[in-house]
Amino acid sequence: MPIPVTVLIVAKAPVPGFAKTRMSPPLTPVQAARLAAAALLDTLDAVRACPAATRMVAFTGDLAGAEYGGEIGGALADFEVVRQRGSGFGVRLANAHSDAARAGLPVLQIGMDTPQAGPRLLTDAARSLAAGAEALLGPAADGGWWALGLSDPRAARLLTDVPMSTGRTGAVTRKALQDHGYRVETLPTLADVDYYADALRVAADCTGRFAAEVRVLDAERVTR
């Protein structure tokens, strides 16, 4: 039986020069975009395998110029896709939550930087929301967060005042939710893949497209 939750992925097209730019160097822009594409494909697979009632992707960018764009486009056919709206990442996140909440279900939102977040972890989080959790926060090792689950879509508007992509983003998000009366439960801490060293560590502990892509790129660098 489907879990009455919407799982939302916030993602962008893995276009060279615009995706995973902090990996260049040592990677080329094309190599970095290939890793971003692999991470996104693994994330789409994980959410597809999670028995959530609804699956949505809030997307930005043009797949025509993306690495593995055709494959990503095919995978997106299994999802409801909406365009990201607004200026500033916090505003786009809040709007994506608002779009996902139209199904009338709690929303579990993740990004495309944690390919190690497999179906079991997502399913457990979705079940917690369906069982009545008010808010879930998955801390990232760098101080941000990799997942946010909300039973009340109005809580997502708090993200517009949270500084994103900082070492304090997770703590500030948690405090904002708690200050407005939401009980925040904690998911496992995961490492975001922002730098090549992150990719090596994450790939060593997971399987899938991303881990395979890291092995290929690492071999390419060694044989140069």
Secondary structure, DSSP 8 states (H G I E B T S, - for coil): --EEEEEEEEEE---TTTSSGGGTTTS-HHHHHHHHHHHHHHHHHHHHHS-EEEEEEEEES-GGGSTTHHHHHHHHTTSEEEE--SSSHHHHHHHHHHHHGGGSS-EEEE-SS-TT--HHHHHHHHHHHHTT-SEEEEEBTTSSEEEEEESSGGGGGGGGGS--SSTTHHHHHHHHHHHTT--EEE---B----SHHHHHHHHHT--SHHHHHHHHHHHHHHT-
